[in-house]
Amino acid sequence: MKFVEPKIFLVGETRLVNEGLQGYLDHLGVCGWTTDAPSDAEKLCEVMGRLCYRSFEPGLNPNVTRVRQGNAAYLGNIVNVGHGSVLEHGYLNFIFADVSRVFTHELVRHRAGTGISQESLRFVRLDKLSAYVPMHIKENPESLEIFTRTIEQLEEVQHDLARVFDIDNIKQFDEKKKLTSAFRRIAPDGVATTIGWSCNFRTLRHVLEHRTEPHAEEEIRLVFGKVFELVRERYANVFADYEVEVVDGLPWVKTAHRKV
């Protein structure tokens, strides 16, 4: 048994097919158009927004006599006017490791604009238990002792069941799967696991706003506080409107442009 902290890995992001984009720009008659977008994902959002109004350069649309220059200014205006559909084109792929089933049960409630793949405890046997320790438990020595003792006992139960059924000497994987599925029913909801979670920028903004606010559950606040630190640095133009307030030791990510 060991105590763990949630870990966040950004493992993928939108990548442009430059030949295709250049082909579109040539088709439109703006072959020399460029932008200072710091990432492919932000560049794609800008392209998708500009094609709505043909606002790559003045005069391309007779109704447009001037255009905003630069990715930061363009996406800043997108956020300001609430044109959130443009942000659905940029996609990010995360892996959250050493998070609890408490966390994953809440995360999977956010389904629009996401992809989800979770470690299966029907297949992965729990021979060792790991868990995140909530702040209230950690700060109270007596409660921490109870918490620790309980996790250790539940880990021992997993070992006892494996021994009763002699699962290590079973050859048929299907039989092992059935037993593993049975054993997991008495694992704690706080057991550490792993989940792959993919989302678009618009969805991520929504989740950041809701899951870092002070009334949200502690672990999910912690995880998305870390997510925000990562994306604020990597995709600064999409998240430039956010500010952070620390409440109960955890970041509250806020913006005046909610529901973009």
N, C-alpha and C positions, 0 to 999 in steps of 0.2 A: 504494500500500500504506500502511496506517496501523494503529496499534495502538489498540484500543478497550477500554473497560470495560463489563461487562454493565449493562443498564439495565432497571429494573422499573417497569411501569405497571399500576396497578389501574384497569381500564376499566369494570368493571361489578360489581354486587352485587345481592343479593336485594332486591326492593322489594315491600312489602305492598300488597295491594288492600284498602284500609281499609273500603270498603263491605261486602266479603265477610266480613272478620273481624268487623265489628260485627254483621252478620247472624247469624253463628255465636254470638257472645256473647249476643245477644238471644234466640236460639233456646234457649240453655242457661239463660237466666234470670240472667245476670250482666252486664247491659247497661252497668253503670258501671265494669267492671273496667279498671284502667289499670296500666301498668308504667313504670319509669324506664329501660328499655332505651335505650342510646345509639345504636342502629342498628336498622333494620328487620330485618336478618338475625338479630341477637341476639333481638329481640322474637319473631320467628317461631319460633325454637328454643324459647323459653320457652313459647309458646302450645302448640306440639306436645307438649312435655313435660307441661304441666299437663292437657291433654285426656286423657292416658293414665289419670289418677287423678281427674279432675274436681277438681283442687286449685286452682281459681281463688279460692275463698273457703271458709272453714270451713262445714261442714254441707251443702254441695252434694253431696258424697258422705258418707253417714252414717258411714262409717268414718274420715273425715278431720275432726278437731276443731281443727286448727291448720295453717296453711300458712306457708311462707317468703315474706317480703315482699321485693320488689326483684329486679331482673334479675341483679345481681352475686351475691347470695346464692343465687338459684335455680340459675343456671348453675354456680356454684361447687360446689354439691351434686351436680349432674349429673356433673361431672367427677370428683368425689370417689368417687362410687359406681360410676363406669364405665358410665353409661347413654349410651354414645356414639352410639347410633342417632339420638337427638334432634338431635345436631349435624350430621347429614347434610342437614337442611332448609335451612340457610344456605349460599348459594352465592356464590362470588367468581370474577371473570373477570380474568385477568392477561394482559399481553403482555410477553414477555421479549425485548428487542432487544439486538443485538450480543453474542449468546451463541454459543458454538461448537457444531459438530455433536457434539463430545465431550459437551457438556452435554445437548443434546437427545436423544442416544441413551440417556443415563441417565435423563432425565426421563420419557420415554415408557414406561419400564418400570412406572411407577406409573399403572395404568389404572383401577382401581376408584374410582368416584366422580369421574372426570375427563372433560373434553372437550378435544380437542387439534386444533389447526390449525397446520400448519407451512409456512413459506415454501418454495415448490417450486423447487429448483434445476434442475428439468427445464424450467421456464418462465422463470425469472429468470436471465439470463446474468451470469456473473461477470467483468465487465470490470475491476473493482477488488477486491482482496482486503483484508479487514480481519481482525484476529485479537487475541484476548486473550493477553497474555504471562504465563505462570505465574511464580510468585514465584521458583522456583529458577533459571529462565532469566534473569529480570530482574536478579537479584542477582549474576550472573556475567558480566562484560563480554565474555569470549570466547564464551560460549554465546549471549549476546544477539546478537552479531555474526553467528554462524552461523544463528540463528533468523531474524533480519532478512533476511539474504542469501537464504535458502531461500524465504521468502514472496515476496520480490521476483522471484526466478527463476520461481516458479510463476505469479505474476501475468503475467509476460512470456509464459509458455507459453500462457495464455489468449488474449493478444493475437495471438500467432503463429497459433494455430489459427483464430481469427476472421478473420485476414487470408488464410490459405490458402483458406478456404471462401468468402471475401467475403460473410460472413453479413449485413453491414449492407445489402447490396443485394439480398438475397433477399426476395421479396414474400410468398411463402406462409408463413404462421406455422407451419404443421405441420412444414415443413422446418426452420425455425429451432428449433423445439422439439426435433426429433431431434438436431440438431447441439449445442444447448445441453446436452442430456442427455449427449451423448458427451463434451463438454469437461469437465463437472463431475467425471468419473471421475479426473482428475488434480489436482483441487483438494484442499488439505489438510483433514484431519478437523477441524482447528482453525479453519477459515474461519468468520467471523462470519455469523450468520443471525438469523432472527426466528421465534418460536413463540408462538402463543396457547394459553394453558393455563387451563382452568376447573376448579374443584374445590369440594367442600363442606368445611365446617369440620373435620369428622372426618378426611377425607383429608389436609388441610393439616397438621393436628397430626402425623399419622403421618409425612409427608414431612419436616417440620421436624426431628423427632426423629432420623430416619435420615440425612438429607442434610446436617446440620450437625455430626454427630459427627466426631471427629478422623480416623477411618479413611476417611471419605468423600472423594471427589475434590475437589480444591481449588476449581475454578470453581463447582461446584454448592453447595459450602459457602458461598462468597461470595454467590451469588445468593440462597440461602434465608436467609442472615443478614440481607440487605437486606429480603427479604420479611417476616421476623419483625419487624423494626423498624417496618415499615408497619402490619402487622396488629395488633401489640401496642398501638399508639396508637389505631387506628381501632376495634378490636373488643376492648377491654380486658377485658371480662368473660369472653370465651371463652378468652383466653390468659393469664389472671391467675396461673395456677399455674406458669408457666415462670420459670426463672432462666437467666442467661447466664454462661458461663465462656469466656474468651478462650484459645484454644489455637493455637499457631503463627500468631498474628496474626489469627485468624478466630474468630467467635463459635460457641460450642457451646451450642445451645438445649436445655435439659434440664427434665424434670419428673418428679415422683414418681408421676405418673398416666399412665404409658405404656400404649399399646394401649387408650385410651378409645374 
